[in-house]
Amino acid sequence: MPRLDDAQDKLETALTKLEEAVRDRSDPGSGLEAQRDEARARYERLRGETRAVSDQLDAAIARLRVLIPTP
């Protein structure tokens, strides 16, 4: 699933840039670090879910290829 992988890579890059910006600009009481940590946790959860979906789709495609003969 190249599009899924590309999307995950872009999201990871964006989160890394966000972390760097927060580190550089935030003051300790701003709450941005907590938001960043929340976003990172949500990203990790979604990453796991998308991997699971990708694996399930790959398995379904493999089963279909067995069932549908190709000329």
PQR file with spaces between the fields and no chain letter, atoms N, CA, C, O and H, PARSE charges and radii, in Angstrom:
ATOM       1  N    MET     1       0.827   -1.167    0.000 -0.4000 1.5000
ATOM       2  CA   MET     1       0.000    0.000    0.000 -0.0000 2.0000
ATOM       3  C    MET     1       0.884    1.248    0.000  0.5500 1.7000
ATOM       4  O    MET     1       1.063    1.891    1.035 -0.5500 1.4000
ATOM       5  N    PRO     2       1.423    1.578   -1.144 -0.5600 1.5000
ATOM       6  CA   PRO     2       2.345    2.708   -1.222  0.2800 2.0000
ATOM       7  C    PRO     2       1.708    4.033   -0.790  0.5500 1.7000
ATOM       8  O    PRO     2       2.373    4.841   -0.142 -0.5500 1.4000
ATOM       9  N    ARG     3       0.447    4.272   -1.130 -0.4000 1.5000
ATOM      10  CA   ARG     3      -0.184    5.537   -0.746 -0.0000 2.0000
ATOM      11  C    ARG     3      -0.323    5.643    0.767  0.5500 1.7000
ATOM      12  O    ARG     3      -0.143    6.719    1.338 -0.5500 1.4000
ATOM      13  H    ARG     3      -0.093    3.615   -1.657  0.4000 1.0000
ATOM      14  N    LEU     4      -0.640    4.537    1.407 -0.4000 1.5000
ATOM      15  CA   LEU     4      -0.760    4.518    2.854 -0.0000 2.0000
ATOM      16  C    LEU     4       0.597    4.781    3.491  0.5500 1.7000
ATOM      17  O    LEU     4       0.702    5.560    4.438 -0.5500 1.4000
ATOM      18  H    LEU     4      -0.786    3.664    0.943  0.4000 1.0000
ATOM      19  N    ASP     5       1.631    4.134    2.972 -0.4000 1.5000
ATOM      20  CA   ASP     5       2.976    4.346    3.494 -0.0000 2.0000
ATOM      21  C    ASP     5       3.413    5.791    3.303  0.5500 1.7000
ATOM      22  O    ASP     5       4.013    6.384    4.199 -0.5500 1.4000
ATOM      23  H    ASP     5       1.546    3.502    2.202  0.4000 1.0000
ATOM      24  N    ASP     6       3.114    6.362    2.132 -0.4000 1.5000
ATOM      25  CA   ASP     6       3.466    7.760    1.879 -0.0000 2.0000
ATOM      26  C    ASP     6       2.771    8.687    2.864  0.5500 1.7000
ATOM      27  O    ASP     6       3.377    9.620    3.393 -0.5500 1.4000
ATOM      28  H    ASP     6       2.627    5.881    1.404  0.4000 1.0000
ATOM      29  N    ALA     7       1.501    8.421    3.103 -0.4000 1.5000
ATOM      30  CA   ALA     7       0.736    9.251    4.040 -0.0000 2.0000
ATOM      31  C    ALA     7       1.307    9.148    5.450  0.5500 1.7000
ATOM      32  O    ALA     7       1.402   10.147    6.163 -0.5500 1.4000
ATOM      33  H    ALA     7       1.009    7.664    2.674  0.4000 1.0000
ATOM      34  N    GLN     8       1.683    7.941    5.845 -0.4000 1.5000
ATOM      35  CA   GLN     8       2.265    7.759    7.175 -0.0000 2.0000
ATOM      36  C    GLN     8       3.608    8.478    7.288  0.5500 1.7000
ATOM      37  O    GLN     8       3.903    9.094    8.312 -0.5500 1.4000
ATOM      38  H    GLN     8       1.606    7.130    5.266  0.4000 1.0000
ATOM      39  N    ASP     9       4.412    8.400    6.243 -0.4000 1.5000
ATOM      40  CA   ASP     9       5.702    9.081    6.250 -0.0000 2.0000
ATOM      41  C    ASP     9       5.516   10.593    6.356  0.5500 1.7000
ATOM      42  O    ASP     9       6.233   11.258    7.104 -0.5500 1.4000
ATOM      43  H    ASP     9       4.173    7.900    5.411  0.4000 1.0000
ATOM      44  N    LYS    10       4.559   11.133    5.612 -0.4000 1.5000
ATOM      45  CA   LYS    10       4.302   12.568    5.664 -0.0000 2.0000
ATOM      46  C    LYS    10       3.824   12.992    7.043  0.5500 1.7000
ATOM      47  O    LYS    10       4.242   14.028    7.559 -0.5500 1.4000
ATOM      48  H    LYS    10       3.977   10.593    5.005  0.4000 1.0000
ATOM      49  N    LEU    11       2.948   12.192    7.639 -0.4000 1.5000
ATOM      50  CA   LEU    11       2.448   12.501    8.969 -0.0000 2.0000
ATOM      51  C    LEU    11       3.574   12.457    9.990  0.5500 1.7000
ATOM      52  O    LEU    11       3.664   13.322   10.861 -0.5500 1.4000
ATOM      53  H    LEU    11       2.608   11.350    7.220  0.4000 1.0000
ATOM      54  N    GLU    12       4.421   11.462    9.884 -0.4000 1.5000
ATOM      55  CA   GLU    12       5.544   11.361   10.825 -0.0000 2.0000
ATOM      56  C    GLU    12       6.482   12.554   10.681  0.5500 1.7000
ATOM      57  O    GLU    12       6.947   13.101   11.682 -0.5500 1.4000
ATOM      58  H    GLU    12       4.348   10.759    9.176  0.4000 1.0000
ATOM      59  N    THR    13       6.763   12.960    9.454 -0.4000 1.5000
ATOM      60  CA   THR    13       7.618   14.121    9.212 -0.0000 2.0000
ATOM      61  C    THR    13       6.996   15.377    9.800  0.5500 1.7000
ATOM      62  O    THR    13       7.680   16.182   10.431 -0.5500 1.4000
ATOM      63  H    THR    13       6.385   12.516    8.641  0.4000 1.0000
ATOM      64  N    ALA    14       5.694   15.539    9.590 -0.4000 1.5000
ATOM      65  CA   ALA    14       5.000   16.714   10.119 -0.0000 2.0000
ATOM      66  C    ALA    14       5.035   16.735   11.643  0.5500 1.7000
ATOM      67  O    ALA    14       5.243   17.787   12.247 -0.5500 1.4000
ATOM      68  H    ALA    14       5.138   14.885    9.078  0.4000 1.0000
ATOM      69  N    LEU    15       4.833   15.577   12.263 -0.4000 1.5000
ATOM      70  CA   LEU    15       4.877   15.518   13.726 -0.0000 2.0000
ATOM      71  C    LEU    15       6.275   15.821   14.260  0.5500 1.7000
ATOM      72  O    LEU    15       6.422   16.470   15.296 -0.5500 1.4000
ATOM      73  H    LEU    15       4.664   14.722   11.772  0.4000 1.0000
ATOM      74  N    THR    16       7.284   15.359   13.562 -0.4000 1.5000
ATOM      75  CA   THR    16       8.656   15.650   13.972 -0.0000 2.0000
ATOM      76  C    THR    16       8.923   17.145   13.904  0.5500 1.7000
ATOM      77  O    THR    16       9.520   17.717   14.817 -0.5500 1.4000
ATOM      78  H    THR    16       7.165   14.832   12.720  0.4000 1.0000
ATOM      79  N    LYS    17       8.481   17.780   12.821 -0.4000 1.5000
ATOM      80  CA   LYS    17       8.652   19.232   12.685 -0.0000 2.0000
ATOM      81  C    LYS    17       7.884   19.973   13.774  0.5500 1.7000
ATOM      82  O    LYS    17       8.370   20.959   14.327 -0.5500 1.4000
ATOM      83  H    LYS    17       7.996   17.316   12.079  0.4000 1.0000
ATOM      84  N    LEU    18       6.690   19.491   14.076 -0.4000 1.5000
ATOM      85  CA   LEU    18       5.896   20.100   15.141 -0.0000 2.0000
ATOM      86  C    LEU    18       6.611   19.983   16.481  0.5500 1.7000
ATOM      87  O    LEU    18       6.656   20.944   17.249 -0.5500 1.4000
ATOM      88  H    LEU    18       6.295   18.689   13.627  0.4000 1.0000
ATOM      89  N    GLU    19       7.164   18.819   16.760 -0.4000 1.5000
ATOM      90  CA   GLU    19       7.908   18.634   18.009 -0.0000 2.0000
ATOM      91  C    GLU    19       9.074   19.610   18.098  0.5500 1.7000
ATOM      92  O    GLU    19       9.310   20.206   19.149 -0.5500 1.4000
ATOM      93  H    GLU    19       7.128   18.039   16.136  0.4000 1.0000
ATOM      94  N    GLU    20       9.797   19.774   17.008 -0.4000 1.5000
ATOM      95  CA   GLU    20      10.932   20.692   17.002 -0.0000 2.0000
ATOM      96  C    GLU    20      10.478   22.132   17.224  0.5500 1.7000
ATOM      97  O    GLU    20      11.113   22.881   17.967 -0.5500 1.4000
ATOM      98  H    GLU    20       9.605   19.290   16.154  0.4000 1.0000
ATOM      99  N    ALA    21       9.380   22.515   16.578 -0.4000 1.5000
ATOM     100  CA   ALA    21       8.864   23.872   16.742 -0.0000 2.0000
ATOM     101  C    ALA    21       8.404   24.118   18.171  0.5500 1.7000
ATOM     102  O    ALA    21       8.633   25.187   18.736 -0.5500 1.4000
ATOM     103  H    ALA    21       8.865   21.907   15.975  0.4000 1.0000
ATOM     104  N    VAL    22       7.757   23.124   18.742 -0.4000 1.5000
ATOM     105  CA   VAL    22       7.290   23.259   20.123 -0.0000 2.0000
ATOM     106  C    VAL    22       8.474   23.397   21.064  0.5500 1.7000
ATOM     107  O    VAL    22       8.460   24.231   21.969 -0.5500 1.4000
ATOM     108  H    VAL    22       7.571   22.255   18.284  0.4000 1.0000
ATOM     109  N    ARG    23       9.484   22.589   20.854 -0.4000 1.5000
ATOM     110  CA   ARG    23      10.677   22.661   21.694 -0.0000 2.0000
ATOM     111  C    ARG    23      11.332   24.034   21.596  0.5500 1.7000
ATOM     112  O    ARG    23      11.792   24.588   22.595 -0.5500 1.4000
ATOM     113  H    ARG    23       9.494   21.911   20.119  0.4000 1.0000
ATOM     114  N    ASP    24      11.369   24.570   20.393 -0.4000 1.5000
ATOM     115  CA   ASP    24      12.041   25.845   20.169 -0.0000 2.0000
ATOM     116  C    ASP    24      11.249   27.044   20.673  0.5500 1.7000
ATOM     117  O    ASP    24      11.840   28.035   21.101 -0.5500 1.4000
ATOM     118  H    ASP    24      10.996   24.120   19.582  0.4000 1.0000
ATOM     119  N    ARG    25       9.917   26.970   20.630 -0.4000 1.5000
ATOM     120  CA   ARG    25       9.108   28.162   20.871 -0.0000 2.0000
ATOM     121  C    ARG    25       8.239   28.131   22.115  0.5500 1.7000
ATOM     122  O    ARG    25       7.800   29.182   22.581 -0.5500 1.4000
ATOM     123  H    ARG    25       9.437   26.165   20.283  0.4000 1.0000
ATOM     124  N    SER    26       7.991   26.993   22.642 -0.4000 1.5000
ATOM     125  CA   SER    26       6.992   26.941   23.714 -0.0000 2.0000
ATOM     126  C    SER    26       7.582   27.362   25.051  0.5500 1.7000
ATOM     127  O    SER    26       8.756   27.144   25.351 -0.5500 1.4000
ATOM     128  H    SER    26       8.348   26.140   22.263  0.4000 1.0000
ATOM     129  N    ASP    27       6.710   27.972   25.833 -0.4000 1.5000
ATOM     130  CA   ASP    27       7.089   28.226   27.214 -0.0000 2.0000
ATOM     131  C    ASP    27       6.504   27.095   28.042  0.5500 1.7000
ATOM     132  O    ASP    27       5.528   26.467   27.633 -0.5500 1.4000
ATOM     133  H    ASP    27       5.756   28.149   25.590  0.4000 1.0000
ATOM     134  N    PRO    28       7.086   26.830   29.193 -0.5600 1.5000
ATOM     135  CA   PRO    28       6.679   25.649   29.971  0.2800 2.0000
ATOM     136  C    PRO    28       5.190   25.574   30.303  0.5500 1.7000
ATOM     137  O    PRO    28       4.661   24.473   30.457 -0.5500 1.4000
ATOM     138  N    GLY    29       4.504   26.699   30.417 -0.4000 1.5000
ATOM     139  CA   GLY    29       3.112   26.676   30.821 -0.0000 2.0000
ATOM     140  C    GLY    29       2.121   26.747   29.673  0.5500 1.7000
ATOM     141  O    GLY    29       0.924   26.901   29.914 -0.5500 1.4000
ATOM     142  H    GLY    29       4.934   27.593   30.292  0.4000 1.0000
ATOM     143  N    SER    30       2.577   26.640   28.441 -0.4000 1.5000
ATOM     144  CA   SER    30       1.690   26.862   27.300 -0.0000 2.0000
ATOM     145  C    SER    30       0.752   25.692   27.008  0.5500 1.7000
ATOM     146  O    SER    30      -0.298   25.897   26.399 -0.5500 1.4000
ATOM     147  H    SER    30       3.549   26.515   28.245  0.4000 1.0000
ATOM     148  N    GLY    31       1.090   24.495   27.416 -0.4000 1.5000
ATOM     149  CA   GLY    31       0.265   23.329   27.138 -0.0000 2.0000
ATOM     150  C    GLY    31       0.526   22.715   25.778  0.5500 1.7000
ATOM     151  O    GLY    31      -0.070   21.693   25.439 -0.5500 1.4000
ATOM     152  H    GLY    31       1.943   24.328   27.911  0.4000 1.0000
ATOM     153  N    LEU    32       1.406   23.319   24.991 -0.4000 1.5000
ATOM     154  CA   LEU    32       1.684   22.784   23.660 -0.0000 2.0000
ATOM     155  C    LEU    32       2.373   21.425   23.728  0.5500 1.7000
ATOM     156  O    LEU    32       2.148   20.565   22.876 -0.5500 1.4000
ATOM     157  H    LEU    32       1.890   24.149   25.266  0.4000 1.0000
ATOM     158  N    GLU    33       3.191   21.240   24.720 -0.4000 1.5000
ATOM     159  CA   GLU    33       3.871   19.949   24.851 -0.0000 2.0000
ATOM     160  C    GLU    33       2.865   18.835   25.118  0.5500 1.7000
ATOM     161  O    GLU    33       3.004   17.730   24.593 -0.5500 1.4000
ATOM     162  H    GLU    33       3.373   21.939   25.412  0.4000 1.0000
ATOM     163  N    ALA    34       1.868   19.118   25.921 -0.4000 1.5000
ATOM     164  CA   ALA    34       0.832   18.110   26.198 -0.0000 2.0000
ATOM     165  C    ALA    34       0.054   17.795   24.924  0.5500 1.7000
ATOM     166  O    ALA    34      -0.258   16.636   24.653 -0.5500 1.4000
ATOM     167  H    ALA    34       1.755   20.015   26.347  0.4000 1.0000
ATOM     168  N    GLN    35      -0.258   18.829   24.142 -0.4000 1.5000
ATOM     169  CA   GLN    35      -0.951   18.611   22.876 -0.0000 2.0000
ATOM     170  C    GLN    35      -0.095   17.808   21.912  0.5500 1.7000
ATOM     171  O    GLN    35      -0.595   16.941   21.196 -0.5500 1.4000
ATOM     172  H    GLN    35      -0.005   19.771   24.362  0.4000 1.0000
ATOM     173  N    ARG    36       1.192   18.101   21.899 -0.4000 1.5000
ATOM     174  CA   ARG    36       2.105   17.360   21.039 -0.0000 2.0000
ATOM     175  C    ARG    36       2.147   15.895   21.450  0.5500 1.7000
ATOM     176  O    ARG    36       2.100   15.004   20.601 -0.5500 1.4000
ATOM     177  H    ARG    36       1.599   18.806   22.481  0.4000 1.0000
ATOM     178  N    ASP    37       2.234   15.651   22.740 -0.4000 1.5000
ATOM     179  CA   ASP    37       2.275   14.278   23.233 -0.0000 2.0000
ATOM     180  C    ASP    37       0.981   13.536   22.895  0.5500 1.7000
ATOM     181  O    ASP    37       1.000   12.353   22.554 -0.5500 1.4000
ATOM     182  H    ASP    37       2.272   16.375   23.429  0.4000 1.0000
ATOM     183  N    GLU    38      -0.144   14.251   22.996 -0.4000 1.5000
ATOM     184  CA   GLU    38      -1.427   13.665   22.628 -0.0000 2.0000
ATOM     185  C    GLU    38      -1.459   13.312   21.142  0.5500 1.7000
ATOM     186  O    GLU    38      -1.909   12.233   20.757 -0.5500 1.4000
ATOM     187  H    GLU    38      -0.160   15.212   23.273  0.4000 1.0000
ATOM     188  N    ALA    39      -0.978   14.230   20.321 -0.4000 1.5000
ATOM     189  CA   ALA    39      -0.952   13.997   18.870 -0.0000 2.0000
ATOM     190  C    ALA    39      -0.039   12.825   18.544  0.5500 1.7000
ATOM     191  O    ALA    39      -0.370   12.006   17.687 -0.5500 1.4000
ATOM     192  H    ALA    39      -0.613   15.107   20.634  0.4000 1.0000
ATOM     193  N    ARG    40       1.089   12.734   19.204 -0.4000 1.5000
ATOM     194  CA   ARG    40       2.031   11.629   18.969 -0.0000 2.0000
ATOM     195  C    ARG    40       1.389   10.303   19.360  0.5500 1.7000
ATOM     196  O    ARG    40       1.514    9.317   18.634 -0.5500 1.4000
ATOM     197  H    ARG    40       1.358   13.400   19.900  0.4000 1.0000
ATOM     198  N    ALA    41       0.710   10.271   20.487 -0.4000 1.5000
ATOM     199  CA   ALA    41       0.049    9.034   20.935 -0.0000 2.0000
ATOM     200  C    ALA    41      -1.051    8.631   19.954  0.5500 1.7000
ATOM     201  O    ALA    41      -1.192    7.453   19.623 -0.5500 1.4000
ATOM     202  H    ALA    41       0.609   11.072   21.077  0.4000 1.0000
ATOM     203  N    ARG    42      -1.829    9.613   19.490 -0.4000 1.5000
ATOM     204  CA   ARG    42      -2.885    9.327   18.524 -0.0000 2.0000
ATOM     205  C    ARG    42      -2.288    8.825   17.216  0.5500 1.7000
ATOM     206  O    ARG    42      -2.820    7.903   16.598 -0.5500 1.4000
ATOM     207  H    ARG    42      -1.714   10.570   19.759  0.4000 1.0000
ATOM     208  N    TYR    43      -1.185    9.432   16.798 -0.4000 1.5000
ATOM     209  CA   TYR    43      -0.494    8.994   15.580 -0.0000 2.0000
ATOM     210  C    TYR    43      -0.037    7.540   15.715  0.5500 1.7000
ATOM     211  O    TYR    43      -0.241    6.744   14.798 -0.5500 1.4000
ATOM     212  H    TYR    43      -0.753   10.181   17.300  0.4000 1.0000
ATOM     213  N    GLU    44       0.563    7.195   16.822 -0.4000 1.5000
ATOM     214  CA   GLU    44       1.050    5.832   17.024 -0.0000 2.0000
ATOM     215  C    GLU    44      -0.105    4.825   17.003  0.5500 1.7000
ATOM     216  O    GLU    44       0.020    3.734   16.447 -0.5500 1.4000
ATOM     217  H    GLU    44       0.728    7.841   17.566  0.4000 1.0000
ATOM     218  N    ARG    45      -1.234    5.210   17.620 -0.4000 1.5000
ATOM     219  CA   ARG    45      -2.402    4.329   17.617 -0.0000 2.0000
ATOM     220  C    ARG    45      -2.933    4.150   16.195  0.5500 1.7000
ATOM     221  O    ARG    45      -3.222    3.031   15.771 -0.5500 1.4000
ATOM     222  H    ARG    45      -1.335    6.097   18.072  0.4000 1.0000
ATOM     223  N    LEU    46      -3.057    5.247   15.470 -0.4000 1.5000
ATOM     224  CA   LEU    46      -3.540    5.174   14.092 -0.0000 2.0000
ATOM     225  C    LEU    46      -2.568    4.418   13.195  0.5500 1.7000
ATOM     226  O    LEU    46      -2.984    3.705   12.282 -0.5500 1.4000
ATOM     227  H    LEU    46      -2.822    6.156   15.815  0.4000 1.0000
ATOM     228  N    ARG    47      -1.303    4.571   13.451 -0.4000 1.5000
ATOM     229  CA   ARG    47      -0.295    3.856   12.663 -0.0000 2.0000
ATOM     230  C    ARG    47      -0.480    2.348   12.820  0.5500 1.7000
ATOM     231  O    ARG    47      -0.435    1.602   11.842 -0.5500 1.4000
ATOM     232  H    ARG    47      -0.965    5.150   14.193  0.4000 1.0000
ATOM     233  N    GLY    48      -0.688    1.913   14.053 -0.4000 1.5000
ATOM     234  CA   GLY    48      -0.931    0.496   14.297 -0.0000 2.0000
ATOM     235  C    GLY    48      -2.204    0.007   13.619  0.5500 1.7000
ATOM     236  O    GLY    48      -2.241   -1.089   13.059 -0.5500 1.4000
ATOM     237  H    GLY    48      -0.724    2.519   14.847  0.4000 1.0000
ATOM     238  N    GLU    49      -3.247    0.833   13.679 -0.4000 1.5000
ATOM     239  CA   GLU    49      -4.505    0.447   13.057 -0.0000 2.0000
ATOM     240  C    GLU    49      -4.373    0.369   11.537  0.5500 1.7000
ATOM     241  O    GLU    49      -4.902   -0.552   10.916 -0.5500 1.4000
ATOM     242  H    GLU    49      -3.217    1.722   14.134  0.4000 1.0000
ATOM     243  N    THR    50      -3.674    1.324   10.939 -0.4000 1.5000
ATOM     244  CA   THR    50      -3.520    1.297    9.482 -0.0000 2.0000
ATOM     245  C    THR    50      -2.670    0.119    9.044  0.5500 1.7000
ATOM     246  O    THR    50      -2.912   -0.464    7.987 -0.5500 1.4000
ATOM     247  H    THR    50      -3.244    2.072   11.444  0.4000 1.0000
ATOM     248  N    ARG    51      -1.690   -0.231    9.836 -0.4000 1.5000
ATOM     249  CA   ARG    51      -0.882   -1.423    9.522 -0.0000 2.0000
ATOM     250  C    ARG    51      -1.755   -2.672    9.566  0.5500 1.7000
ATOM     251  O    ARG    51      -1.646   -3.542    8.701 -0.5500 1.4000
ATOM     252  H    ARG    51      -1.494    0.243   10.695  0.4000 1.0000
ATOM     253  N    ALA    52      -2.612   -2.760   10.563 -0.4000 1.5000
ATOM     254  CA   ALA    52      -3.495   -3.925   10.681 -0.0000 2.0000
ATOM     255  C    ALA    52      -4.444   -3.996    9.490  0.5500 1.7000
ATOM     256  O    ALA    52      -4.661   -5.070    8.929 -0.5500 1.4000
ATOM     257  H    ALA    52      -2.700   -2.053   11.266  0.4000 1.0000
ATOM     258  N    VAL    53      -5.007   -2.857    9.107 -0.4000 1.5000
ATOM     259  CA   VAL    53      -5.909   -2.827    7.955 -0.0000 2.0000
ATOM     260  C    VAL    53      -5.156   -3.213    6.691  0.5500 1.7000
ATOM     261  O    VAL    53      -5.662   -3.974    5.866 -0.5500 1.4000
ATOM     262  H    VAL    53      -4.830   -1.985    9.563  0.4000 1.0000
ATOM     263  N    SER    54      -3.961   -2.691    6.546 -0.4000 1.5000
ATOM     264  CA   SER    54      -3.144   -3.014    5.372 -0.0000 2.0000
ATOM     265  C    SER    54      -2.868   -4.512    5.298  0.5500 1.7000
ATOM     266  O    SER    54      -2.955   -5.112    4.227 -0.5500 1.4000
ATOM     267  H    SER    54      -3.551   -2.073    7.217  0.4000 1.0000
ATOM     268  N    ASP    55      -2.540   -5.103    6.419 -0.4000 1.5000
ATOM     269  CA   ASP    55      -2.286   -6.548    6.454 -0.0000 2.0000
ATOM     270  C    ASP    55      -3.548   -7.337    6.099  0.5500 1.7000
ATOM     271  O    ASP    55      -3.477   -8.333    5.379 -0.5500 1.4000
ATOM     272  H    ASP    55      -2.469   -4.615    7.289  0.4000 1.0000
ATOM     273  N    GLN    56      -4.690   -6.895    6.598 -0.4000 1.5000
ATOM     274  CA   GLN    56      -5.943   -7.578    6.303 -0.0000 2.0000
ATOM     275  C    GLN    56      -6.283   -7.468    4.814  0.5500 1.7000
ATOM     276  O    GLN    56      -6.728   -8.438    4.200 -0.5500 1.4000
ATOM     277  H    GLN    56      -4.747   -6.085    7.183  0.4000 1.0000
ATOM     278  N    LEU    57      -6.071   -6.282    4.239 -0.4000 1.5000
ATOM     279  CA   LEU    57      -6.328   -6.112    2.808 -0.0000 2.0000
ATOM     280  C    LEU    57      -5.396   -6.988    1.974  0.5500 1.7000
ATOM     281  O    LEU    57      -5.824   -7.601    0.996 -0.5500 1.4000
ATOM     282  H    LEU    57      -5.710   -5.494    4.737  0.4000 1.0000
ATOM     283  N    ASP    58      -4.134   -7.044    2.360 -0.4000 1.5000
ATOM     284  CA   ASP    58      -3.188   -7.897    1.641 -0.0000 2.0000
ATOM     285  C    ASP    58      -3.631   -9.359    1.688  0.5500 1.7000
ATOM     286  O    ASP    58      -3.549  -10.075    0.690 -0.5500 1.4000
ATOM     287  H    ASP    58      -3.786   -6.546    3.155  0.4000 1.0000
ATOM     288  N    ALA    59      -4.097   -9.790    2.853 -0.4000 1.5000
ATOM     289  CA   ALA    59      -4.559  -11.173    2.993 -0.0000 2.0000
ATOM     290  C    ALA    59      -5.800  -11.420    2.134  0.5500 1.7000
ATOM     291  O    ALA    59      -5.912  -12.464    1.492 -0.5500 1.4000
ATOM     292  H    ALA    59      -4.163   -9.209    3.664  0.4000 1.0000
ATOM     293  N    ALA    60      -6.722  -10.472    2.120 -0.4000 1.5000
ATOM     294  CA   ALA    60      -7.935  -10.627    1.310 -0.0000 2.0000
ATOM     295  C    ALA    60      -7.593  -10.678   -0.180  0.5500 1.7000
ATOM     296  O    ALA    60      -8.164  -11.476   -0.923 -0.5500 1.4000
ATOM     297  H    ALA    60      -6.631   -9.624    2.642  0.4000 1.0000
ATOM     298  N    ILE    61      -6.678   -9.841   -0.607 -0.4000 1.5000
ATOM     299  CA   ILE    61      -6.252   -9.844   -2.007 -0.0000 2.0000
ATOM     300  C    ILE    61      -5.609  -11.176   -2.366  0.5500 1.7000
ATOM     301  O    ILE    61      -5.852  -11.722   -3.442 -0.5500 1.4000
ATOM     302  H    ILE    61      -6.214   -9.193   -0.003  0.4000 1.0000
ATOM     303  N    ALA    62      -4.800  -11.687   -1.473 -0.4000 1.5000
ATOM     304  CA   ALA    62      -4.156  -12.980   -1.722 -0.0000 2.0000
ATOM     305  C    ALA    62      -5.196  -14.092   -1.858  0.5500 1.7000
ATOM     306  O    ALA    62      -5.073  -14.958   -2.725 -0.5500 1.4000
ATOM     307  H    ALA    62      -4.602  -11.243   -0.598  0.4000 1.0000
ATOM     308  N    ARG    63      -6.219  -14.068   -1.000 -0.4000 1.5000
ATOM     309  CA   ARG    63      -7.279  -15.075   -1.086 -0.0000 2.0000
ATOM     310  C    ARG    63      -8.048  -14.933   -2.395  0.5500 1.7000
ATOM     311  O    ARG    63      -8.383  -15.935   -3.026 -0.5500 1.4000
ATOM     312  H    ARG    63      -6.318  -13.365   -0.296  0.4000 1.0000
ATOM     313  N    LEU    64      -8.329  -13.710   -2.805 -0.4000 1.5000
ATOM     314  CA   LEU    64      -9.039  -13.496   -4.066 -0.0000 2.0000
ATOM     315  C    LEU    64      -8.225  -13.990   -5.260  0.5500 1.7000
ATOM     316  O    LEU    64      -8.783  -14.528   -6.216 -0.5500 1.4000
ATOM     317  H    LEU    64      -8.057  -12.896   -2.292  0.4000 1.0000
ATOM     318  N    ARG    65      -6.941  -13.809   -5.204 -0.4000 1.5000
ATOM     319  CA   ARG    65      -6.088  -14.257   -6.304 -0.0000 2.0000
ATOM     320  C    ARG    65      -6.129  -15.777   -6.436  0.5500 1.7000
ATOM     321  O    ARG    65      -6.024  -16.310   -7.541 -0.5500 1.4000
ATOM     322  H    ARG    65      -6.488  -13.372   -4.428  0.4000 1.0000
ATOM     323  N    VAL    66      -6.281  -16.466   -5.324 -0.4000 1.5000
ATOM     324  CA   VAL    66      -6.387  -17.926   -5.356 -0.0000 2.0000
ATOM     325  C    VAL    66      -7.737  -18.338   -5.960  0.5500 1.7000
ATOM     326  O    VAL    66      -7.822  -19.302   -6.722 -0.5500 1.4000
ATOM     327  H    VAL    66      -6.367  -16.033   -4.427  0.4000 1.0000
ATOM     328  N    LEU    67      -8.787  -17.591   -5.604 -0.4000 1.5000
ATOM     329  CA   LEU    67     -10.131  -17.936   -6.062 -0.0000 2.0000
ATOM     330  C    LEU    67     -10.400  -17.552   -7.516  0.5500 1.7000
ATOM     331  O    LEU    67     -11.168  -18.226   -8.202 -0.5500 1.4000
ATOM     332  H    LEU    67      -8.718  -16.809   -4.985  0.4000 1.0000
ATOM     333  N    ILE    68      -9.784  -16.493   -7.980 -0.4000 1.5000
ATOM     334  CA   ILE    68     -10.039  -16.008   -9.335 -0.0000 2.0000
ATOM     335  C    ILE    68      -8.853  -16.401  -10.227  0.5500 1.7000
ATOM     336  O    ILE    68      -7.764  -15.837  -10.118 -0.5500 1.4000
ATOM     337  H    ILE    68      -9.160  -15.945   -7.423  0.4000 1.0000
ATOM     338  N    PRO    69      -9.087  -17.375  -11.106 -0.5600 1.5000
ATOM     339  CA   PRO    69      -7.976  -17.802  -11.971  0.2800 2.0000
ATOM     340  C    PRO    69      -7.643  -16.712  -12.999  0.5500 1.7000
ATOM     341  O    PRO    69      -8.523  -16.027  -13.519 -0.5500 1.4000
ATOM     342  N    THR    70      -6.364  -16.582  -13.266 -0.4000 1.5000
ATOM     343  CA   THR    70      -5.915  -15.633  -14.294 -0.0000 2.0000
ATOM     344  C    THR    70      -5.551  -16.410  -15.551  0.5500 1.7000
ATOM     345  O    THR    70      -5.014  -17.515  -15.472 -0.5500 1.4000
ATOM     346  H    THR    70      -5.649  -17.139  -12.844  0.4000 1.0000
ATOM     347  N    PRO    71      -5.842  -15.837  -16.700 -0.5600 1.5000
ATOM     348  CA   PRO    71      -5.563  -16.551  -17.945  0.2800 2.0000
ATOM     349  C    PRO    71      -4.085  -16.682  -18.225  0.5500 1.7000
ATOM     350  O    PRO    71      -3.698  -17.261  -19.240 -0.5500 1.4000
